[in-house]
């Protein structure tokens, strides 16, 4: 990959999005507060990694994952969630890594950078 990685960061909590933007200041990052806004961003431009929450108002992160992998199969997906439970195998196979909130700078960076290497 050449240039800065392009990340789409999706969470309904502004504080978490601001934190993620700071953590990935060396990347080209866009943010979305919900699944619908994320889908609109995905339709407009290419992203290397989708970092998304699962439980958000206005659309499920699970639906976002399904749609993203169907329409953009080369995108890597990292899920950040405070509500991890066993996921259906068809979703679990589409996700590079699951990160449980609260998470550390190191754990989220390792997950995203690892997903970039495995693309």
N, C-alpha and C positions, 0 to 999 in steps of 0.2 A: 504494500500500500504506500502511495506517495502522498505527501502533505499531511495535514492534521486530520486525525480521526473525526468523523462527523457523528455526533451523538444527539439523540432525541431523548430528553429527560421528561418523564411524565409522573406527576403526583398532584393530588388535590391540596396538599399542604405547601403553601408558598415558602415557609421556612426551610423545608426539605429541598425544594427546588433551588433556592438561593444557596444552600449548603452544597448541593451537587454541582452547581455552576462554579463555585469557588474551588471545589475539589478537582474539577476537570477544566481549570482555566487554561491549560495547555492544549485543549481540544477545541474544536468548533462545535459549540453546543447550542441547541434550540430547546425551548421548554414548552410544555403544555400542561394545563391544569386539569384536563379530563381526556377521556378516550376519544371523544369526537374531535377535539382540537388536534390531538395527536394524529388521527387518521387524515385530517386535512393537511397537516404538515407532511406526512408521508407521501401523499399524492402529489405534492408540489416539488419535492426534492429528495435526493438520495441520502440515506443515513446508513452508517456502518453498524451502529449499535442502538438498540431501543432499550432504555432503562425505564421500567414502569412499575407502578404500584398495581395492586389487584383490585382493592375495594375503593372505588371512587364514585361520587355522585355523577349521574348522567352517562353511565356506561361502564361496563365491567372491563377490567384489565385483561381478563381471560378472553373476552371477545376481541379485544385489541390484539392480543397475541395471535389468536387464530387468523384474523384478517391480515395482520402484518406478514405472517409466515406464508400464507396462501398467495398474497400479491407480491411480496418481496422476499422470496425464499432465501436470499443470501444475507439478510439482516440477522445479526446476533442479538439475542434477547437476554437481558439480566433483569430479574424481578426483585424488587424491594418490597417487603410486606411486613406488616405487624400481625398478620392473620394467617400464618403458614399452617396449612393442613395438607394431608395427602392430596395430591392433585391427580386428576385422571391421566393415565399414561400418555394419551394423545397430546395433552398440554405439556406434560413434563418433558417429553422428547423434543419439544420446540424451544425449550429454555436452556440457555447455556449454564446459568447459575441462579440459585435462589439465595437472597440475602434477607435475613430477618432484622426488622427494626427493633431497637436502635442498632445501628451498625457503625463501624469505625471507618475512618478515612482509608486505612490500609485495606480493609476487607472489600470495600466497594471499588477501590482502584484496581486491586488484584483481579476481581471478578470481571471488570470491564476490559482491562488490558489483556487478560487471559482469553476473553471472548474474541478479541481482535486477532490474536495469534492463531486461534482455531478456525477462523473463517475460511 
